[in-house]
């Protein structure tokens, strides 16, 4: 393991693309090549990289919106949404777009500036709680609670100490994906639990396939495996506490996570830590690998295939007494605590997340689902099944690096790669993880 290695963060809904319209080819979006998020290093600073807005708490005039949607397709989707809002309300919105990587590194600077933007794009879960806990975000509970399509699961993702600080907009799902024709050829059936999953892996191996396509050169894909196994064994609440430093990685419950993970490693792609996630798609497409646990953006990397060529099943149950949680990275809108137009900022966010506006935005963005429960069910069967999976989930995690602090996750991903390369030394890995959590807390 190399402590100095810089890992890319896990994908954001607004940065991935799967087809959410009937019969059309997926949008040609590229996952961004982003460096480690240095959020904690700049929280205390105010280098005035942004100078939007004009003063107090609820002034007149328009609002300023700072966006990380720098790729062409999501950028246009946001522009269209803002145009609709302006036409409907006559309220002006001034958009400032900053490339995704720069935005993430400098969000604290934007919020700390003398004239912060009114509305900004950001992530639900721990990432929004981090800034809310610093007093940098406005309490938008009244706006949140006025949206009838928000579920209790979404409210949890938006909340800190009972107050809401983000208006969730879009999300996507993680699951175990496979080519339908490969499974039809061999007569495979989706497993109902972990034992069935291992049995399926053994059969695929007998049939000459690599049972599980897996790649972890960028560090983040393995985080999904840890998240799911931990949530299936120990539950969502324990997982979130663990990611927040409120539980110990040396707890026997976490050791069991790694022991369980070891059971499936012999069925994964060889030399996985040297492969990019796109590399592992190739054997799946070629019918040489049986399945791939990843986000729904996987189909983006298969331009010669259609969504109809794929199916998926939820990550298998391990302990049937534990409610099902699903990885579902979620994006939304935050409002600065010192916004010049807080009331108009809230008004925009309420307009944006309404089903009638969120669905066209999500569709145009190319690969994400509107979180609003009142949004019409997608007509595409593949996407509709994903939407139902998210609605059926008792909780939605945001992913390893989003549910923890940036200072922790960067080092932790290296430790997990150490486990993949030497799965017999679990004790050293869990101690390292605890040490990294303590270092992050002291940073």
ZAKOLVO-980175 format. One record per residue: x, y, z of N, C-alpha, C in turn. Coordinates in steps of 0.1 Angstrom, whole numbers, padded with zeros to 4 digits, always signed. Each point is the difference from the previous one (the first is absolute). Layout:
<recs>
XYZXYZXYZ...
</recs>
This chain:
<recs>
+0008-0012+0000-0008+0012+0000+0009+0012+0000-0004+0010-0008+0007+0013+0000-0008+0011+0006+0004+0006+0011-0008+0010+0007-0001+0013-0009+0010+0001-0009+0000+0013-0007-0008+0000-0013-0006-0012-0003-0007-0001-0013-0013+0009+0001-0003+0007-0011-0012+0008+0000-0011-0007-0008-0011-0002+0007-0011-0007-0007-0010+0010-0005-0007-0004-0010-0011+0008-0005-0012-0003+0008-0009+0011+0002-0012-0002+0008-0010-0008-0008-0010-0006+0007-0010-0008-0007-0009+0009-0009-0006-0005-0010-0008+0008-0009-0012+0007+0006-0003+0012-0006-0011+0008+0004-0012-0003-0010-0012+0001+0005-0011-0002-0010+0000+0009-0011+0004+0013+0002+0001+0009-0011+0011-0002-0010+0009-0009+0004+0012-0002-0008+0000-0014-0008-0011-0007+0002-0001-0013-0007-0012+0001-0009-0001-0010-0010-0011+0001-0009-0006-0014-0004-0012-0003+0003-0007-0011-0005-0013+0005-0006-0005-0007-0010-0011+0004-0007-0013-0001+0008-0007+0012+0002-0012-0001+0007-0012+0004-0009+0003+0000-0013-0011+0002-0010-0001-0012-0008-0012-0003-0006-0003-0012-0007+0007-0001-0013+0007-0011-0002+0006-0004-0013+0011+0009-0004+0006+0008+0008+0011+0009-0005+0013-0005+0006+0010+0003-0008+0014-0004+0004+0004+0008+0012+0007-0006+0010+0005+0008+0012+0008+0012-0004-0001+0011+0007+0008+0012-0002+0014-0003+0001+0008+0006-0008+0015-0002+0000+0007+0009+0010-0002-0004+0013+0006+0008+0011+0013-0008+0004+0010+0007+0005+0012-0006+0005+0000+0002+0015+0004-0010+0008+0002+0002+0014+0012+0009+0002-0001+0010+0008+0011+0009+0002+0012-0006+0006+0012+0005-0003+0012-0005+0006+0004+0010+0011-0005-0003+0012+0001+0010+0011+0010-0005+0010+0007+0009+0006+0010-0003+0011-0007-0001+0013+0007-0003+0010-0005-0001+0014-0006+0014+0004-0011-0001+0007-0007+0012+0005+0007+0006+0012+0005+0012-0001+0007+0005+0011-0009+0010+0008-0012-0005+0003-0010+0009+0007+0005+0004+0014+0005-0010+0007+0003+0004+0014+0012+0009+0001+0008+0001-0010+0012+0009+0000-0004+0014-0002-0012+0003-0005-0004+0014-0004-0012+0005+0008-0006-0009+0009-0011+0005+0007+0002+0012+0008+0012+0002+0006+0002+0011+0008+0004+0012-0008+0003-0001-0013+0004+0011-0008-0011+0007-0007+0004+0012-0005-0010+0008-0007+0008+0008-0011+0005-0007-0010+0008+0006-0010-0007+0007-0011-0013+0002+0002-0008+0008-0008+0001-0004-0015-0001-0013-0003+0000-0004-0013-0014+0002-0007-0010+0003+0008-0013+0004-0005-0004+0013+0006-0006+0008-0008-0005+0013+0005-0013+0003-0007-0010-0009+0003-0013+0001-0005-0010+0006+0010-0011+0005-0004-0009+0005+0010+0003+0014+0004-0008+0006+0009+0002+0014+0004-0005+0003+0013+0004-0008+0011-0003+0005+0013-0008-0009+0009-0011+0005+0006-0006-0006+0012-0007-0013-0002-0013+0000+0005-0007-0013+0001-0012-0002-0009-0007+0011-0004-0012-0002-0009-0002+0013-0008+0010+0003-0008-0001+0012-0007-0008-0001-0013-0001+0011-0007-0008-0001-0013+0009-0005-0011-0006+0001-0012+0008-0004-0012+0000-0015-0002+0009-0005-0008+0001-0014-0003+0008-0008+0010+0002-0013-0004+0009-0008+0008+0012-0005-0008+0010-0003+0007+0012-0006-0006+0001-0015+0003+0003-0007-0011+0000-0015+0001+0014-0004-0004+0007-0007+0008+0014-0005-0003-0001-0015-0002+0004-0004-0012-0002-0014-0005+0013-0007-0003+0000-0013+0004+0011-0009-0004-0003-0008-0013-0011+0003-0007-0004-0007-0011+0007+0005-0013+0012-0003-0001+0009+0006-0010+0000-0007-0013-0004-0013+0000-0001-0007-0013-0012+0005-0008+0001-0002-0013-0010+0007-0009-0014-0004+0002-0003-0013+0002-0014-0004+0001-0006+0004+0013+0006-0003+0012-0007+0005+0012+0000+0016+0001+0010+0006-0006+0000+0015+0000-0012+0005-0007-0003-0006-0012-0012+0005-0008-0013-0003+0008+0000-0012+0006-0012-0004+0008-0003+0011+0011+0010+0004+0007-0001+0010+0010-0005+0013-0006+0006+0004-0011-0004+0013-0007-0014-0001-0004-0005-0011-0005-0014-0001-0004-0009+0001+0012+0004-0007+0011-0008+0001+0013-0001+0014+0005+0011+0007+0000+0000+0014+0004-0009+0009-0009+0001-0003-0013-0008+0008-0009-0015-0002+0002-0004-0012+0003-0014-0003+0004-0004+0007+0012+0009+0000+0010-0003+0007+0013-0002+0015-0002+0010+0006-0007-0001+0014-0003-0013+0004-0007-0003-0008-0010-0012+0003-0008-0013-0001+0009+0000-0010+0009-0012-0002+0009-0001+0010+0011+0012+0005+0005-0001+0008+0012+0005+0014-0002+0007+0003-0011+0006+0013-0003+0011+0003+0009+0005-0010+0008+0011+0002+0009+0013-0003-0008+0010+0009+0000+0012-0002-0007+0009-0010+0007+0007-0008-0007+0010-0010+0006+0013+0002-0008+0011+0003+0006+0013+0002-0006+0008-0013+0003+0003-0008-0011+0007-0012+0002+0015+0002-0002+0008-0005+0010+0015+0000-0001+0004-0015+0000+0006-0004-0011+0004-0014-0001+0015-0002+0002+0004-0009+0008+0014-0003+0003+0002-0015-0002+0012-0003-0005+0002-0014-0003-0001-0009+0013-0004-0012-0002-0004-0009+0011+0011-0001+0011+0012-0002-0004+0011-0002+0009+0003+0012+0008+0001+0012-0007+0003+0012+0007-0011+0004+0010-0013-0003-0004-0011+0003+0008+0001-0008+0013+0002-0013-0001+0001-0008+0012+0011+0004+0010+0011+0003-0006+0012+0004+0009-0003+0013+0007-0007+0009-0007-0001+0014+0005-0014+0004+0006-0009-0010+0002-0013+0003+0005+0001+0008+0013+0008-0004+0009+0001+0007+0012+0004+0015-0002+0009+0003-0009+0004+0013-0004-0012+0008-0005-0008-0006-0008-0012+0007-0006-0009+0004+0011-0003-0010+0009-0009+0003+0011+0005+0010+0011+0013+0000+0001+0007+0009+0010+0002+0014-0006-0002+0002-0013+0003+0013-0006-0009+0011+0005+0004+0013-0002-0008+0011+0005-0014+0001-0007-0001-0005-0012-0012+0000-0007-0003-0013-0006-0004-0010+0008-0001-0014-0005-0012-0001-0010+0000-0010-0009-0011-0002-0009-0013-0003+0009-0011+0002-0006-0013-0003+0007-0002-0015+0000+0000-0006-0011-0002-0015-0002+0012-0006-0006+0003-0013+0004+0011-0007-0005-0004-0015-0002+0006-0007-0010-0002-0014-0001+0009-0007+0010-0005-0011+0006+0008-0008+0009-0006-0014+0002+0006-0007+0010-0003-0014+0002-0007-0002+0013-0010-0010+0001-0007-0003+0012+0008-0008+0009-0005-0003+0012+0007-0008+0010+0010+0007+0008+0011-0007+0002+0011+0006+0009+0006+0012-0006+0001+0001-0014+0006+0011-0006-0008+0013+0003-0013-0001+0000-0008+0013+0004+0001+0002+0015+0000-0010+0008+0001+0001+0014+0013+0007+0005+0010-0003-0008+0013+0006+0003+0000+0015+0000-0006+0006-0010-0001+0014-0001-0011+0006+0008-0011-0007+0002-0010+0005+0009+0005+0001+0014+0008-0010+0004+0006+0000+0013+0009+0012+0003+0005+0006-0011+0009+0011+0001-0008+0014+0000-0013-0001-0001-0008+0012-0001+0000+0007-0013+0004-0007-0011+0002+0006-0013-0013-0001-0009-0009-0008+0005-0012-0003-0008-0013+0005+0007-0009+0005-0008-0013+0004+0006-0009-0011+0003-0007+0001+0011-0010-0010+0003-0012+0002-0009-0003-0010-0009-0010+0001-0010-0011-0010+0003-0002-0003+0013-0010-0010+0004-0014+0004-0005-0004+0013+0000-0013+0004-0004-0002-0003-0015+0010+0002-0008-0001-0003-0014+0000-0015-0002+0008-0007+0007+0001-0015-0001-0014-0006+0003-0006+0004+0011-0012-0006+0005-0012+0004-0009+0001+0010-0009-0010+0004-0009-0001-0009-0012+0010-0008-0002+0001-0009-0012-0007-0014+0004-0011-0002-0006-0008-0012+0004+0006-0013-0005+0009+0001-0010+0006-0012-0005+0013-0005+0007+0003+0006+0011+0012-0004+0007-0003-0011+0010+0008-0011+0000-0003-0011+0009+0008+0002+0013-0003-0008+0010+0008+0000+0012+0015-0003-0002+0003-0009-0010+0013-0004-0003+0008+0012-0005-0006+0008-0009+0006+0012-0005+0002+0011+0011-0010+0001+0009+0001+0009+0011+0012-0003+0009+0003-0013+0002+0012-0004+0008+0012+0005-0007+0001-0001-0014+0012+0004-0007+0002+0015+0000-0010+0007+0003+0000+0015-0001+0002+0006+0014+0000-0008+0010-0001+0005+0014+0012+0000+0008+0001+0010+0009+0010+0001+0011-0008+0005+0012+0000-0007+0011-0006+0004+0012-0015+0004-0002-0007-0008-0009-0014+0002-0002-0003+0011-0010+0010+0007-0005-0003+0011-0010+0005-0004-0014-0006+0005-0010+0004-0004-0014+0009+0011-0006+0010-0004-0008+0010+0009-0005+0002-0002-0015-0007-0009-0006+0001-0002-0015-0013-0004-0005-0003+0004-0013-0012-0005-0007+0005-0010-0010-0002-0013+0003+0005-0011-0009-0008+0001-0013+0008-0002-0011-0005+0001-0013+0000-0013-0008+0012-0006-0001+0002-0012-0008+0008-0010+0007-0002-0013-0004+0009-0011+0005+0000-0011-0011+0009-0010+0003+0001-0012-0008+0003-0012+0009-0001-0012-0005+0001-0011+0008+0012-0009-0003+0004-0007+0010+0011-0011-0001-0007-0013+0002+0005-0010-0008-0006-0014+0001+0010-0009-0007-0004-0013-0002+0008-0009-0007-0005-0002-0014+0007+0004-0010-0004+0000-0014+0005-0012-0008-0008-0003-0010+0005-0012-0008-0007+0002-0014+0007-0007-0010-0006-0001-0013-0011-0011+0000-0011+0003-0005-0011-0009+0000+0002-0012-0009+0007+0002-0012+0002-0011-0009+0010-0010+0006+0010+0005+0008+0009-0009+0006-0007-0009+0010-0008+0006+0008-0008-0007+0010-0010-0010-0006-0006+0004-0011-0009-0009-0007+0008-0012-0005+0011+0002-0005+0008-0011-0006+0003-0010+0010+0004+0004+0012+0004-0010+0011-0012-0003+0009-0011+0006-0001-0011-0003+0009+0001+0005+0014+0007+0012+0002+0002+0005+0013-0012+0007+0005-0002+0000+0013-0011+0008+0007+0006+0009+0010-0007+0011+0002+0005+0010+0010-0001-0007+0014+0011+0001+0008+0000-0006+0013-0008+0008+0010-0006-0007+0010-0008+0007+0010+0008+0004+0013+0011-0006+0002+0008+0003+0012+0015-0003-0003+0008+0003+0010+0015-0002-0002+0004-0014-0003-0006-0010+0006+0003-0014-0003-0003-0003-0014-0011+0005-0005-0004-0002-0014+0010+0008-0010+0005+0011+0005+0009+0008-0008+0014-0008-0001+0004-0005+0011+0013-0008-0001-0002-0012-0009-0012-0007+0002-0002-0012-0009-0001+0004-0014-0005+0011-0004+0000+0005-0013+0014+0003-0005+0008+0006+0008+0014+0002-0004+0007-0013-0003-0002-0010+0009+0007-0013-0003-0005-0006-0013-0013+0001-0003-0005-0005-0013+0006+0007-0012+0001+0013+0001+0006+0008-0011+0014-0004-0002+0007-0002+0011+0014-0004-0001+0001-0014-0007-0008-0009+0004-0001-0013-0007-0003+0001-0015-0008+0010-0003-0003+0003-0014+0011+0007-0008+0011+0003+0007+0011+0007-0007-0001+0015+0000-0009+0006+0007-0001+0014+0001+0008+0006+0012+0003+0013-0001+0004+0007+0012-0013+0004+0007-0003-0005+0011-0014+0003+0006-0002+0015+0002+0009+0007+0005-0002+0014+0004+0011+0009-0007-0004+0008-0009+0008+0010-0005+0003+0011+0011+0012+0003+0002+0004+0010+0011+0013+0007-0004+0000+0013+0003+0012+0008-0003+0001+0011+0011+0012+0002+0005+0001+0010+0011+0013+0008-0001+0004+0003-0012+0012+0009-0001-0002+0013+0006-0012+0006-0001-0003+0013+0005-0005+0000+0015-0001-0012+0006-0002-0001+0014-0015+0000+0004-0008+0008-0007-0014+0001+0005-0009-0012-0003+0002-0008-0010-0009-0011-0002-0001-0010+0012+0012-0002+0006+0000-0009+0012-0009+0005+0011-0001+0014+0001-0008+0006+0010-0014-0005-0001-0005-0002-0011-0014-0005-0002-0002-0014+0006+0010-0009-0002+0000-0013+0006+0000+0001+0015+0009+0008+0006+0000+0001+0014-0014+0005+0005-0005+0011-0006-0012+0006+0004-0012-0011+0001-0001-0007-0012-0011-0009+0000+0001-0012+0010+0012-0005+0001+0001-0012+0009-0002+0005+0014+0005+0012+0004-0002+0005+0013-0015+0003+0003-0006+0006-0010-0015+0003+0002-0008-0013+0000+0004-0010-0007-0008-0013+0000+0002-0008+0013+0012+0002+0006+0003-0007+0012-0004+0008+0013+0004+0012+0000-0002+0008+0012-0010+0012+0000-0006+0002-0012-0010+0010-0001+0005+0013-0004-0009+0008-0006+0003+0014-0004+0005+0009+0011-0007+0000+0011+0004+0009+0011+0014-0003+0005+0004-0012+0002+0013-0003+0004+0010+0004-0010-0003-0002-0013+0009+0004-0011+0002+0015+0001-0010+0008+0001+0001+0014+0000+0008+0005+0012-0002-0006+0012+0007+0004+0012+0015-0004-0002+0003-0011-0006+0013-0004-0003+0007+0010-0009-0006+0004-0011+0005+0009-0009+0002+0014+0006-0007+0003+0011+0001+0013+0007+0010-0001+0011+0006-0011+0002+0010-0001+0011-0006-0003+0014-0013-0004+0000-0007-0003+0013+0000-0015+0003+0006-0008-0008+0002-0014+0003+0015-0003-0004+0005-0011+0005+0013-0004-0002+0001-0010-0012+0010+0002-0009+0002-0010-0010+0006-0013+0006+0005+0000+0012+0005-0012+0006-0011-0008+0008-0012+0005-0001-0012-0007+0005-0001-0014-0008-0003-0010+0007-0001-0013-0006-0011+0000-0011-0009+0009+0000-0010+0001-0010+0006+0004-0014+0011+0008+0001+0007+0005-0012+0009-0011-0005+0006-0007+0010+0008-0012-0004-0008-0010-0008-0012-0002+0004-0009-0009-0007-0003+0005-0014-0001+0013-0002-0002+0005-0014+0012-0004-0009+0012+0001+0005+0011-0004-0008+0001-0015-0002-0003-0007+0010-0001-0015-0001-0010-0004-0010-0011+0006+0000-0011-0003-0010+0005+0004-0014+0006+0012-0001+0005+0004-0013+0010-0010-0006+0009-0005+0009+0010-0010-0005-0007-0012-0007-0012-0003+0003-0006-0012-0006-0002+0002-0015-0002+0012-0004-0003+0003-0014+0012+0004-0008+0011+0004+0006+0012+0004-0007+0005-0010-0010+0000-0013+0003+0005-0010-0010-0008+0000-0013-0011+0006+0000-0009+0000-0012+0000+0013-0008+0009+0009+0005+0001+0014-0007+0011+0000-0010+0000+0010-0008+0011+0002-0011+0013+0000+0007+0010-0006-0007+0014+0000+0005+0006+0013-0002+0009+0004+0009+0008+0012-0001-0010+0012+0000-0010+0000+0008-0011+0010-0001+0006+0014+0004+0009+0001+0009+0005+0013+0004+0008+0007-0011+0003-0008-0011+0007+0007-0011-0010+0003-0012-0012-0002+0002-0010+0002-0010-0009+0012+0003-0003+0008-0011-0010+0011+0001-0014-0007+0000-0010+0007+0005-0013-0006+0000-0005-0003-0015+0004+0009-0009-0004-0003-0014+0006-0013-0006+0013-0003+0005+0006-0012-0005-0007-0012+0004-0007-0001+0011-0007-0011+0004-0014-0002-0007-0004+0011-0007-0012-0001-0007+0002-0009-0012+0012+0000-0006+0002-0008-0013-0003-0014+0002+0005-0008+0010-0004-0014+0001-0015-0002+0002-0006+0009+0007-0015-0001+0002-0007+0001-0014+0004+0009-0008-0006+0002-0013+0003-0012-0009+0012-0005+0001+0004-0012-0008-0006-0013+0004-0007+0000+0011-0006-0012+0005+0011-0009+0007+0011+0006+0004+0010-0008+0007+0000+0002+0016-0008+0010+0004-0003+0002+0014-0015+0000+0003-0003-0005+0011-0014-0003+0003-0008+0012+0005+0006+0009+0008-0007+0011+0006+0010+0011+0005-0005+0012+0003+0008+0011+0004-0008+0008+0010+0006+0002+0012-0007+0008+0010+0005+0014-0001-0009+0009-0005+0004+0014-0003-0012+0009+0000+0002+0013-0003-0011+0009-0002-0006-0002-0014-0012+0005-0001-0007-0001-0013+0006+0007-0011+0011+0008+0002+0007+0006-0010+0008-0010-0008+0001-0013+0004+0007-0010-0007-0005-0001-0014-0012+0001-0003-0005-0001-0014+0005+0011-0009+0005+0011+0006+0006+0010-0008+0012-0004-0007+0007-0010+0006+0013-0005-0006-0002-0011-0010-0013-0002-0005-0002-0011-0009-0008+0006-0012+0007+0008-0008-0007+0007-0011-0006-0009-0011+0005-0012-0001-0005-0010-0010-0012-0007+0005-0004+0001+0013-0011-0006+0006-0011+0010+0004-0011-0005+0003-0011+0008+0004-0004-0004+0015-0007+0009+0006-0005-0003+0014-0008-0013+0000-0007-0003-0010-0008-0012-0001+0009-0013+0001+0013+0002-0003+0009-0012+0000+0004-0003+0015-0003+0008+0009+0004-0001+0014-0011-0002+0010+0003-0007+0011-0010+0000+0011+0009+0000+0012-0006+0001+0012+0007+0000+0013-0008-0005+0011+0006-0003+0011-0007-0003+0012+0007+0007+0012-0008+0002+0011+0006+0007+0012+0012-0008+0005+0009+0007+0007+0011-0007+0007-0007-0010+0009+0005-0012+0000-0008-0011+0007-0001+0002+0016-0010-0005+0005-0003+0000+0015+0011-0009+0006+0005+0004+0011+0009-0008+0008-0007-0004+0013-0005+0010+0008-0008-0003+0012-0015+0005-0003-0009-0010-0001-0014+0004-0004-0007+0009+0010+0006+0002+0012-0006+0008+0010+0004+0015-0002+0009+0003-0009+0005+0013-0002-0007+0007-0012-0006+0011+0002-0007+0007-0011+0009+0003-0011-0005+0000-0013+0008+0002-0012+0003+0015-0001+0013+0003-0001+0004+0013-0004+0007+0000-0013+0000+0010-0008+0006+0001-0013+0009+0012-0002+0011-0002-0007+0008+0011-0004-0007+0009-0010-0002+0012+0003-0007+0009-0009+0005+0014+0001+0012+0003-0006+0006+0014+0001-0011+0010-0005-0001+0011+0008-0011+0009-0002+0005+0014+0000-0004+0008-0010+0003+0014-0002-0011+0009+0003+0002+0012+0003-0011+0010+0003+0005+0014+0001-0008+0008+0006+0003+0015+0001+0002+0004+0014+0010+0008+0003+0002+0005+0013-0001+0015-0001-0003+0007+0012-0001+0014+0000+0010+0006+0011+0007+0010-0004+0010+0005+0009-0007+0007+0012+0006-0002+0012-0006+0007+0012+0000+0015-0001+0009+0005-0008+0001+0015-0002-0004+0004-0014-0010-0008-0006-0005+0004-0013-0006+0013+0000+0001+0008-0011-0006+0013+0000-0015-0001-0002-0005-0011-0006-0014-0002-0002-0005-0014+0004+0000-0002+0013-0003-0014+0005-0014-0004-0004-0010+0009+0001-0013-0004-0003-0002-0003-0015+0007+0007-0009-0001-0003-0014+0008-0012-0003+0011-0002+0007+0008-0012-0002-0008-0013+0004-0007+0001+0011-0009-0011+0003-0011-0002-0010-0005+0011-0005-0011-0001-0010+0005-0008-0013+0013+0004-0004+0005-0007-0012+0002-0015+0003+0005-0004+0012+0003-0014+0003-0014-0007+0000-0010+0006+0006-0013-0007+0000-0005-0002-0015+0001+0010-0008-0004-0001-0014+0008-0012-0007+0013+0000+0002+0009-0009-0007-0003-0015+0004-0004-0003+0012-0001-0014+0004-0015-0004-0002-0009+0008-0003-0014-0004-0003+0001-0010-0012-0009-0010+0001+0001-0011-0010-0001+0005-0014-0009+0010-0003-0001+0004-0013+0012+0007-0006+0009+0004+0009+0012+0007-0005+0013-0009+0002-0001-0009+0010+0012-0008+0003+0001-0012-0010-0011-0005-0005+0000-0011-0010+0007+0004-0013-0005+0011-0006+0007+0005-0012+0015+0003+0002+0003+0006+0011+0014+0003+0003+0008-0013+0001-0005-0010+0007+0007-0013+0002+0001-0007-0013-0010+0000-0008+0000-0006-0014+0010+0007-0009+0000+0013+0000+0010+0007-0009+0014-0002+0005+0002+0000+0013+0013-0002+0006+0006-0013-0005-0008-0010-0002+0004-0013-0007+0006-0010+0009-0008-0005+0009+0004-0012+0007-0003+0000+0015-0009+0009+0004-0003+0000+0014-0015+0001+0002-0005-0004+0012-0014+0000+0003-0003+0012+0009-0012+0006-0002-0005+0010+0009-0004-0008+0013+0004+0006+0012-0003-0007+0012-0014+0002+0005-0007+0010-0006-0014+0003+0004-0009-0012-0002-0006-0005+0011-0008-0012+0000-0012+0002-0009-0004+0012-0003-0012+0003-0008+0003+0000-0015+0013-0001-0003+0004-0001-0014-0006-0012-0007-0005+0001-0012-0005-0012-0007+0010-0011-0001-0004-0012+0001+0009-0011-0001+0006+0000-0014+0013-0002-0001+0007-0001-0013-0007-0010-0009-0001+0002-0013-0006-0009-0009+0010-0011-0005+0013+0003+0000+0010-0009-0003+0001-0011+0011-0002-0013-0004+0000-0010+0011+0013-0001+0008+0011+0002-0006+0013+0000+0007+0000+0010+0011-0003+0013-0004+0000+0011+0009-0011-0001+0011-0011-0005-0005-0012-0002+0010+0004-0010+0011+0007-0010-0004+0004-0010+0010+0010+0006+0010+0009+0009-0005+0009+0007+0009-0007+0009+0010-0010+0007-0006-0008+0010+0008-0007-0008+0011-0006-0011-0003-0007-0008+0010+0009-0006+0010+0012-0004-0004+0010-0004+0010+0003+0011+0011+0001+0012-0005+0003+0011+0009-0012+0003+0009-0012-0001-0005-0012+0002+0008-0002-0011+0010+0004-0012-0003-0002-0011+0009+0011-0001+0011+0010+0008-0001+0011+0000+0009-0003+0007+0013+0004-0006+0011-0003+0005+0013+0009+0012+0003+0011+0001-0007+0010+0011+0002+0008+0001-0012+0006+0012-0003+0008+0003-0011+0014+0005+0005+0010-0008-0002+0014+0005+0003+0005+0008-0012+0010+0008+0003+0005+0009-0011+0013-0005-0006+0006-0010+0006+0013-0006-0005+0011+0003+0010+0009-0009+0000+0011+0000+0010+0006+0014+0002+0004+0007-0011+0007+0012+0001-0009+0012+0002-0013-0002-0002-0009+0011+0003-0006-0001+0014-0001-0012+0006-0005-0002+0013+0011+0002+0011+0012+0002-0004+0011+0003+0009+0007+0013-0004+0009+0004+0008+0007+0013-0003+0011-0003-0011+0002+0011-0008+0011-0002-0010+0013-0004+0006+0004+0006+0011+0013-0003+0006+0001-0015+0004-0011-0006+0004+0000-0014+0003-0001-0009-0012-0009+0003-0009-0002-0009-0011+0011-0002-0010+0008+0011-0002+0012-0001-0009+0009-0011+0005+0004+0000+0013+0009-0009+0006-0006-0014+0001-0013+0000+0004-0007-0013+0002-0001-0008-0013-0002+0006-0011-0001-0007-0013+0014-0007-0002+0011+0006+0004+0012-0007-0002+0001-0012+0009-0005+0001+0013+0000-0012+0009-0008-0011-0006-0012+0003-0006-0008-0010-0006+0007-0007-0012+0007+0008-0007+0008-0006-0011+0010-0010+0006+0006+0004+0011+0009-0009+0007-0007-0013+0004-0012+0001+0004-0008-0013+0003-0002-0008-0012-0003+0006-0012-0003-0007-0012+0013-0008-0004+0012+0006+0002+0012-0006-0004+0005-0010+0010-0005+0001+0013+0004-0009+0010-0011-0002+0010-0010-0008-0004-0013-0001+0008+0002-0008+0013+0012-0005+0002+0002-0008+0013+0003+0009+0011+0004+0013-0002+0004+0008+0011-0010+0011+0003-0012-0005+0004-0011+0009+0003+0003+0009+0012+0007-0006+0010+0003+0008+0012+0008+0013-0002+0010-0001-0009+0007+0012-0003-0008+0010-0008-0009-0005-0008-0009+0009-0008-0009+0008+0009-0007-0007+0009-0010+0006+0009+0007+0010+0010+0013-0003+0004+0007+0009+0008+0004+0013-0007+0004-0002-0013+0003+0011-0008-0012+0009-0002-0011-0006-0002-0012+0008-0003-0004+0008+0013+0001-0006+0011-0002+0008+0013+0010+0011+0001+0013-0003-0003+0010+0011+0001-0003+0011-0009-0004-0003-0012-0003+0010-0010-0012+0009+0004-0010-0007+0007-0012+0007+0004+0004+0010+0011+0009-0004+0009+0005+0009+0011+0008+0011-0006+0008-0002-0010+0008+0010-0006-0010+0010-0007-0010-0004-0006-0010+0009-0007-0007+0008+0010-0003-0006+0012-0007+0008+0010+0009+0011+0006+0013-0002+0000+0009+0009+0006+0005+0011-0011-0004-0003-0012+0005+0009-0011-0006+0014+0001
</recs>
